[in-house]
Amino acid sequence: MVKNLLCLVAERVPAVRGLAAALLVGWMVLVGAACVAPDPCERGGGQGAPSYCLEPQQAAEYYVEKGLAYFDTMDSAANWEGEPNYSERVARWEWPPWLKLTAYTRDNILATDTLLQLYPSTVLERDCRFFTTQPFARCRVVFYYDDHDGRPCPIYEEFTFNDAGEMTFIEAWSDLPGMLPMAADDEWAEGQGVSRLSTRIPGLGNSQGLIDLDSEWMTQAAAEDLDVADFVQRAGDWYETWSAELEAAGDDLWERGCGW
């Protein structure tokens, strides 16, 4: 509070004239340093850093391969030979009309990967690309579900990674007009104003990309961002909140999400 008051006074000093302003020059130098916005990459000693603080540590092909491997887990025709290298606290967030937090932690992602095999589908159309800023892998794919007469369901999905090349955050949208996080002319969400959750979750930018739901920086972020607060609340019991979303989704979920 005192620091904020000093900064407010310092902003008004240029309006002061004469000797008073001259006497305050040294004071302003000291206060000015304290008024500089904190570096988000240093939050919590770096443990609370956002994902964009990390740089790629693997070859470009690695990130593309892991994105493709993720869709193999949902493709009944694919030769699925193992997990796409998930982090211990990986989270999967699917924006409405899908069901928001659909799994949290590696064990639960693997369990839901197995469950998805009960809903036969193929992912014949895949375009996965590497980007030098997080999320390092971004994919546009089309699912074809056997139980829905093989109709196409277009999805845009992004994958965030830690320094070890593990997936730490998976974020998906229906690839339909009005449901994507970027402007219509920004095909791969590279422009300004992209509304993604992965860059707002603190902790995804430390070297391990580990989320800490009980940390000071997570509490602060949740107080400032309703989507982060929603994530924290759901992560406390992801299965219960996922089940509630599913029950509330209605019978037309697939029609809305896939554009049928």
Salt bridges, closest charged atoms under 4 A:
GLU11 OE1 - ARG12 NH1 3.96
ASP72 OD1 - ARG126 NH1 2.85
ASP75 OD2 - ARG126 NH2 3.02
GLU94 OE2 - ARG92 NE 3.65
ASP113 OD1 - ARG92 NH1 3.74
ASP127 OD2 - ARG129 NH2 2.98
GLU158 OE2 - ARG196 NH2 2.72
ASP175 OD1 - ARG140 NH2 2.67
ASP225 OD2 - ARG200 NH1 2.90
ASP227 OD2 - ARG200 NH1 3.15
ASP230 OD2 - LYS100 NZ 2.92
ASP230 OD1 - ARG234 NE 2.81
GLU245 OE2 - ARG234 NH2 2.77
ASP252 OD1 - ARG256 NE 3.10
